[in-house]
């Protein structure tokens, strides 16, 4: 996570966990690749960001090969 920006504390709409969100590049979620289909599903199902435990259900962590 970007250390110069203080994350906003959010509550995951899927599981209820509290987590930090930067709302910008540098946030932990930018480390995930999410298909356009799953992006649309997330927008239609949830009203906010998902936590680090739930987001991997909809995408995969970037590696050197899938950036």
Secondary structure, DSSP 8 states (H G I E B T S, - for coil): --TTS--EEEE-TTT--EEEE-SSTTSGGGGEE--HHHHHHHHHH-SS---TTTGGGTSEE--TT--
